[in-house]
Structure formats: structure tokens, C-alpha cells
Amino acid sequence: MKTGLSLKEHSASIALSLRTLDLFCLIASGLFSYWLRFSNLHLDSTYQSVLLLGVLVGLILLTYAGAYRAWRGASLSSEMRCVISATFGTFLFLVISAFATQTSVLYSRIWVGTWLITSTVMILGYRFSLRAALGALRKKGFNIRRVIIIGDGELGQDVASKLMLSPELGMEIQGFITDNPDKYKKALVKELPILGTIENIDRIVSKHQTDQVWIALPFSEVKRMEKVQSALATSAVTIRMVPDIFGFQLLNHSLTEVAGLPVINLSTSHMLEGKNRFLKEIEDKLLSAIIILMISPILLTLAIGVKLSSPGPVFYRQERVSWNGRTFNMLKFRSMAVDSEKDGVQWGGAQTMSVTKFGAFIRKTSLDELPQFINVLKGDMSIVGPRPERTMFVEQFKNEIPGYMQKHTVKGGITGWAQVNGWRGDTDLKKRVEHDLYYIENWSIWLDIKIIILTFWKGFIHKNAA
């Protein structure tokens, strides 16, 4: 009989409990925020309707963001991003709905903003407490998963080390299984035992009442992987594989199914997958449309300024390379004289171009970039993403900068992680690419929001703006 207690069979009940607690937090924070704003709880029909709508949308977005999946082994930061993305999305939905229906004057925006903050703090607070409590229980031996690792090589040793360094996960490593039992009397990690060979794995799993078998073998050991699956075909044990792909330079590798076949994507971005791609598109379309409406007087004023400052067109169209190597014409307000590029373009020469006085102003303040929201609305670009480069430079740099073309697995952006960290204009290209790849690897709606806030916080004026 197993000595460790398990909550595995209660996972559905746990998810229901989390939904109930989130429902309570959304309602309680809404009422608390109303009390802070008005010193009473006498909500009229308008506030009741907004509260109900916010709660329903909040629960839907929390579900959609994956807030009720199993968080065992996942980082706290990933759970925080999930919750914050959902609560911020709810707030954004209420703001856009009020704007579209012209009902924002019927209720307090301070109340909505306070509700956003308090609901986020409450949900994160109880989830942090729950995570800490479960971690403490697992350290004491409750809710344990017994694990056997197939393979005692470098990969297997690394897996065992990392699991044992995280006792809050509740993973008890029972030992290793190898085809070379005489190679070691004891395995290298904490003297974990060699339990036997793959031929006897079903008997070993039964004897040790194992919950999970982790396969940690190199790709060259396909036959041994097949032997493990065959030997455990009649067992209910959970089988996990840790693929030996750490030597690859990957962008959000993931497992998908093509024609019924499991396929590991070695170079992709999870922002292009299903719901994430949908969320990214909604973010771009809605925000760009709202921003264009809000700044239309500024756009008109700048267009007049460009036209009066020098002869030539208002917009400057420049071919750039974006998603999957596709080219498009990126729009800017013209800041240069029309013949500035008659002798060709050189990398790093933006500061030496002949610009008008008005052009120097809009370039230094990045106001020349505002027409790119039209590119976003058309679908050529994203608001946040790696900065797209000119075709001639892409052809040059793709053979010089490691990983350069990987930035083109997503749409180019008006602003990005490299730009808010100071790598813009004619700065170190390798550093820009490193930041672009970090963004692609770690993308989330929350990271996009952070970059947008940093863009405004740090201002548009920058010494490298060009």
C-alpha cells in the first residue's frame, strides 16, 4: 500500500474549487472596490450589470488562459502571468465595451480600475498561499509522486538532480533503470540505486508502486524507448519523456499532431498556436483601431507639417521583411528630402541622411513611426514584435548573425523588447537579435503589455531613434 497521500484522483474537484474561489474573489473585489469609491454597497442596476459582465468575462478568460490546468511543476511566474493576463483582459473588455456602447459615463472608471487591481491581488494572493501550502505538504511526504528514471547517462542524471532540488514538487526519485546494470553499483546522483533493466521494468514498477516513469534517453536510443513502452503496455503508470534536445537552438519547441503523427516542433513560437495567435490578432486589431481613432488629430497635424516643410509625399514607404520572410511596405511620415537615398543605403547611415528640420523633430520623438498603426490594422505588423528590417540588410545579416532569421517566425512590431531596452536604430545588431529571440521565446500577452507600458514610460525620445 502506498504511504504517500495523493490528490490525483481529485483533480476535477480541485479545478472546481479554484473556479469557485476565483468567482468569490471577482465578486468580493468588485463590491469592495465599490465600497472604497462610494462608502456604501447600494449598487444600482447599471453597476450590477457591469459587475455581472465582468465576473462572467473574467471566469471565461481565466479558463481560456489555462488558469485551471495542473500547475504542479510550473513556475510561479507563469501562473501569475496567466492570472494577470485574464484580469487585464477583462478590464480591457469592459473599457472597449463602454467605448463602443458609449456607456462609460454611466459608471465610475475609478471603480473599474480599483476592481482590476484588487481582483488581481486577491486571486494571486490565495493562489500563492495555496501553492506554498501544497509545497510544504509535499516536503513532508504528502501528495507524493514516485518516479523511476530510464537512463543513467548525463540526461538522466540532470533530470534526477533538478527534481530532487525541488522537493516542493513532491517527486520522489526511486532510482534508475539501465541496460548496463554492472556499469554502476550506485548512480551518480545522491547514490540513487540502479533498480534493474528494461526487461524487468513492469515487475520493478509494480514492486515499488511507481506512479511515473520518466524516459531520459538520447534520440539515438529509439529502440530502448520502444522497449519501455512495450514493457509497460499493461501498466497504468504515467510515462513521460524528456527529449534530449537541449543542444539545439530552439524557439518555443512544442508537440503537435500532423496526420495523426506526434511531431516535435524545434523552431516555432507558441504565440502562433491556436488561442495565442487569436489573442495576439485581437490585441493588434483592437488596440490599433482605438489608437488610430485617438491620435487622428495628431496624424493630421503631422501630415500637414510634413507637407509644408518640404516638397514630396507625406508618407515614406520602405520595403521591410516580416513574418515568414514576407515583404511589405512599412509606412512612416517622411522626415528626409525626397532625394536622400539616391546614392543607395548603407547600414548605420541613418544619422547621416539629409533630414528636414521638421523631419528631425518627428524622427527624434519617434512620431514618424505613428503611421505604422495602419500597417498593424492591415495585418502587416504587430504593435509589439521584433523590429522588421529592410530586405537588403536581411540578405546581408542572415549569414552573419546567428539566429537572425528566427526573428522572422513572427510579425515585426512597432515597438519591442529590444527597443525598450535601448537597442534601437543603428545599435549593436547582435544585442538586438538576442532581445528579439528572448521576446519570441518568452512571449505572453502580459509581456506585450509590459513592453507597451515601458514604451510610454521611457518615452519616445531616444538618442538612437532613427
PERAUR-V634859 format. One record per pair of residues at least 24 apart in sequence whose ideal C-beta (glycine too) atoms are under 7 Angstrom apart, sorted by the first residue. I is the first residue (numbers start at 1). GAP is how many residues later the second one is. D is the distance in whole Angstrom. If there is no record, write none. Layout:
BEGIN
I|GAP|D  I|GAP|D
END
This chain:
BEGIN
2|207|5  4|137|6  4|138|7  4|139|7  4|140|3  5|137|5  5|138|6  6|137|6  7|136|5  11|59|7  15|53|4  18|50|6  19|40|7  19|49|6  21|105|6  22|37|6  22|40|6  22|101|6  23|32|7  23|36|6  25|94|6  25|97|4  25|98|5  25|101|7  26|28|7  26|29|5  26|32|5  26|93|5  27|28|6  28|94|7  29|86|6  29|89|4  29|90|4  29|93|5  30|24|7  30|85|5  32|86|6  33|78|5  33|81|4  33|82|4  33|85|5  34|77|6  36|78|6  37|71|6  37|73|6  37|74|5  37|77|7  46|60|5  46|61|6  47|60|6  50|44|7  50|57|6  54|36|6  54|40|6  54|61|7  57|33|5  57|36|5  58|28|7  58|29|7  58|32|4  61|25|4  61|28|5  61|29|6  62|24|4  64|211|6  72|97|6  73|96|5  76|55|7  79|48|6  80|44|6  81|363|5  81|365|4  83|37|7  83|40|5  83|41|6  83|44|7  84|36|6  84|362|5  85|359|6  85|360|4  85|361|5  87|29|6  87|32|6  87|33|5  88|361|6  91|25|4  96|190|6  135|33|3  138|29|7  138|30|6  138|31|7  138|32|3  139|28|5  139|29|6  143|27|5  144|26|5  144|28|5  145|25|6  145|26|5  145|27|7  145|66|5  145|67|6  146|26|5  146|28|6  146|62|7  146|63|6  146|64|5  146|65|5  147|24|5  147|25|7  147|26|5  147|27|7  147|64|7  147|65|5  147|67|6  148|26|5  148|27|6  148|29|6  148|47|7  148|56|7  148|57|7  148|60|7  148|62|5  148|65|5  149|24|7  149|27|5  149|65|5  149|67|6  150|27|5  150|48|7  150|63|6  150|64|7  150|65|5  150|66|6  150|67|6  150|78|6  151|27|7  151|64|7  151|65|4  151|66|5  152|24|4  152|26|5  152|32|6  152|35|5  152|42|7  155|61|5  155|63|7  155|87|7  155|89|5  156|60|4  157|31|5  157|32|5  159|55|6  159|57|5  159|83|5  160|29|4  160|32|6  161|28|5  164|25|7  164|26|6  174|34|5  174|36|6  177|24|6  177|27|7  179|45|7  198|26|6  198|29|5  198|30|6  198|33|6  201|27|6  201|30|5  201|31|6  202|29|5  202|30|6  202|33|6  205|27|7  205|30|6  205|32|5  210|27|6  211|26|7  211|27|6  212|25|7  212|26|5  212|28|6  213|24|6  213|26|5  214|26|5  214|28|6  215|24|7  215|25|7  215|26|4  215|27|7  216|26|5  218|26|4  219|25|6  249|154|6  251|155|6  251|158|6  251|186|7  251|189|5  251|190|6  252|188|7  252|189|6  267|139|7  267|142|7  268|141|7  269|140|5  269|141|5  269|171|5  269|174|6  270|173|7  271|139|6  271|172|4  272|138|7  279|166|6  280|102|7  283|162|7  283|165|6  284|92|5  284|98|5  284|99|6  285|92|7  287|96|6  288|85|5  288|88|4  288|89|5  288|95|6  289|88|6  291|82|5  292|81|5  292|85|7  295|75|6  299|71|6  302|31|6  302|60|6  302|65|6  305|53|5  306|27|5  306|28|6  306|52|7  309|47|5  309|48|7  309|49|4  309|50|7  310|27|6  310|46|5  311|27|7  312|26|4  315|56|6  318|72|7  319|71|7  319|72|5  320|68|4  320|69|6  320|70|6  320|92|7  321|67|6  321|68|6  321|70|6  321|73|5  321|87|6  322|58|7  322|59|6  322|66|5  322|86|7  322|89|5  322|90|4  323|85|7  323|87|6  323|88|5  324|84|7  325|83|6  327|64|6  328|52|4  330|42|6  330|45|6  330|58|6  331|40|4  331|41|6  331|43|6  331|44|6  332|36|5  332|37|6  332|39|6  333|29|6  333|34|7  333|35|4  333|38|6  334|25|7  335|24|3  335|27|6  335|28|5  335|33|5  345|47|7  347|46|6  348|78|4  350|75|6  350|76|6  350|116|4  351|75|7  351|115|6  363|102|6  363|103|6  364|97|6  364|101|6  365|95|5  365|96|5  366|94|4  366|99|5  369|45|6  372|42|5  376|38|7  381|30|6  381|31|5  381|32|6  381|33|7  382|29|4  382|31|5  383|30|6  383|31|6  383|69|7  384|29|5  384|31|6  384|32|6  384|64|4  384|67|5  384|68|6  385|25|6  385|26|5  385|27|5  385|28|3  385|31|6  386|24|7  386|26|6  386|27|6  386|30|6  386|50|4  386|53|7  387|25|6  387|26|7  387|29|6  387|31|7  387|32|6  388|24|3  397|32|7  401|28|6  401|29|6  401|32|6  403|30|6  403|34|6  404|29|6  406|31|6  407|26|6  407|29|4  407|30|6  407|33|7  409|31|6  410|30|6  415|36|6  415|40|5  416|35|7  417|34|6  420|31|6  420|34|4  420|35|6  420|38|6  424|38|6  424|40|5  424|41|7  425|39|3  425|40|6  425|41|4  426|38|7  426|40|6  427|37|5
END
